[in-house]
Amino acid sequence: MTGQAKYRFTNIISTFIFDADFNLIDKGEDIKGKYKEAVKPEGRALYNILKYFNKPEYLKQFYKANIKITKRAIKESTGKDNLIIQAVNSVEDLKVIANKLAKRLREWYELYNPEFSRSIADHARFAELITLKSRIELLKKTGISESASMGADLEQKDIDVILLLAEEIKAIYKTKVNLEKYINTAMTESCPNITALAGSIIGAKLLEHAGSFKKLMLMPASTVQLLGAEKALFRHLKTGARCPKYGIILQHPLVAKAKDKAKAARMLADKISLAAKIDYFKGDFIGDKMRKELGAKIR
Amino acid sequence: MTGQAKYRFTNIISTFIFDADFNLIDKGEDIKGKYKEAVKPEGRALYNILKYFNKPEYLKQFYKANIKITKRAIKESTGKDNLIIQAVNSVEDLKVIANKLAKRLREWYELYNPEFSRSIADHARFAELITLKSRIELLKKTGISESASMGADLEQKDIDVILLLAEEIKAIYKTKVNLEKYINTAMTESCPNITALAGSIIGAKLLEHAGSFKKLMLMPASTVQLLGAEKALFRHLKTGARCPKYGIILQHPLVAKAKDKAKAARMLADKISLAAKIDYFKGDFIGDKMRKELGAKIR
């Protein structure tokens, strides 16, 4: 037998309504309005109600509800910044990999035609050119004929396998470009001000070094300035070596071309730190304006 | 005025015929038979003839002929073994690269669906499966549905860029397989006995570590046994640490599965060393027979 609703108790499973003898009357997510007279239990009442849940069936429900909450929390913890960080890490990997394979390709191809390999410095262009069908004509134009080459006379199948590697390298470069496009779109969406100021790749690298968007937002400008120069910074702190003046942001054209790089880095870091705060709290877009101002100041 | 042919002199430019007063009568590659009476100059005559070539026009010709000879020598120095070494190096590179990218892919994909990534250990299969169009059904079968995953709910474009990386990894694995096929064909052609005994990849790696086919052929069996364990060997020689017992050939199934690995490695190295000599001098094919004998002995 149950009496009138007296206590209202909410835990991670649901909301429960008890009478004065701690018998369960009702439960559900949206029953707060239905039992307006019920109050939150306190003291002895709370003790009795907590005791009520000390049953195997509830333990199981607690367990399930807990996992559900944890899963949801993990799910929601993945923001756009995590995706951007993964993408920019992949781009870095692909860059290193393409370079490594391109060096291997050159070494291999040089057994066949060393003169041609030496005449083209850019790796991507080299892979592009040797897989061209109209390569022979191109070679004639540059005056490097394959028969006059000091490279070995290879069978077609020996050349084909070299070109297979060249095709792979081309594909890696293409994937890298596509990832960069994705980073650009995602950065423009999530961090329009940072992107306008620093560019999408530098912006994404800053996110990556900071660890997350929130962490980057909370960083003082002086830390942003040195992101990516951690090794030099700790050497400075430990051994008293010179303090580094810039990290990743040295890659920014405004800093790289500046006469006083340290000063330019400081100014850029100031603006990026501000932009991160604006972006994080979905403020207005003033990135273009900031960039123009900065350009004028540094010049 | 020129007299009768007296001297015949050959250098890298051509063959020259002189009269008694050292005037040039004729020159060309195939004129030896035409002037049978001419003799090789000696002493004073040789001195005079060498002096004759000390003219700017001949210096230019010497220079050109020299470059031609050098180019030909370089061209001819490239054997099949160089190509195989390049290919096997590329395969090693691709292996490392595919692993590295696959780890990156997993980390990225786990933001979306960690349960699925954890359920498949093999990298190549993982890249294969997540790019499958019928993936959804597969997930249902394995009981891992994407909506119940603790991974984030991503937009399609966020997933597409992850799959782009997966496609790249698949392509790298495919290129690796094609290079291995090439190595297999090339090894079977150039080193049939080594290939039958050790397999094409181990054989190619031995070539690579030896530096060339000739060097491998000249190596004693004990050196072949330790190819690829150079670091441990030098540590042994320097610090008196334990001597390594096998290098690359440990990868061979007969050695890897043997109870006494050191003994099996020694026996295999003996046979490979013999096979290298047979292959180098284009001997008969007895690789299959040797392999059978070896298998019986080790077991």
HADDOCK unambig.tbl for C-alpha pairs under 7 A between the chains (distance, minus, plus):
assign (segid A and resid 71 and name CA) (segid B and resid 150 and name CA) 4.74 0.50 0.50
assign (segid A and resid 72 and name CA) (segid B and resid 150 and name CA) 6.46 0.50 0.50
assign (segid A and resid 74 and name CA) (segid B and resid 150 and name CA) 6.23 0.50 0.50
assign (segid A and resid 75 and name CA) (segid B and resid 150 and name CA) 5.18 0.50 0.50
assign (segid A and resid 75 and name CA) (segid B and resid 151 and name CA) 5.00 0.50 0.50
assign (segid A and resid 75 and name CA) (segid B and resid 152 and name CA) 4.36 0.50 0.50
assign (segid A and resid 76 and name CA) (segid B and resid 152 and name CA) 6.36 0.50 0.50
assign (segid A and resid 78 and name CA) (segid B and resid 111 and name CA) 6.58 0.50 0.50
assign (segid A and resid 78 and name CA) (segid B and resid 152 and name CA) 5.84 0.50 0.50
assign (segid A and resid 86 and name CA) (segid B and resid 108 and name CA) 5.68 0.50 0.50
assign (segid A and resid 90 and name CA) (segid B and resid 104 and name CA) 6.73 0.50 0.50
assign (segid A and resid 97 and name CA) (segid B and resid 97 and name CA) 6.66 0.50 0.50
assign (segid A and resid 104 and name CA) (segid B and resid 90 and name CA) 6.73 0.50 0.50
assign (segid A and resid 108 and name CA) (segid B and resid 86 and name CA) 5.70 0.50 0.50
assign (segid A and resid 111 and name CA) (segid B and resid 78 and name CA) 6.61 0.50 0.50
assign (segid A and resid 150 and name CA) (segid B and resid 71 and name CA) 4.66 0.50 0.50
assign (segid A and resid 150 and name CA) (segid B and resid 72 and name CA) 6.41 0.50 0.50
assign (segid A and resid 150 and name CA) (segid B and resid 74 and name CA) 6.21 0.50 0.50
assign (segid A and resid 150 and name CA) (segid B and resid 75 and name CA) 5.17 0.50 0.50
assign (segid A and resid 151 and name CA) (segid B and resid 75 and name CA) 4.99 0.50 0.50
assign (segid A and resid 152 and name CA) (segid B and resid 75 and name CA) 4.36 0.50 0.50
assign (segid A and resid 152 and name CA) (segid B and resid 76 and name CA) 6.37 0.50 0.50
assign (segid A and resid 152 and name CA) (segid B and resid 78 and name CA) 5.83 0.50 0.50
assign (segid A and resid 161 and name CA) (segid B and resid 179 and name CA) 6.69 0.50 0.50
assign (segid A and resid 168 and name CA) (segid B and resid 172 and name CA) 6.89 0.50 0.50
assign (segid A and resid 172 and name CA) (segid B and resid 168 and name CA) 6.90 0.50 0.50
assign (segid A and resid 179 and name CA) (segid B and resid 161 and name CA) 6.69 0.50 0.50
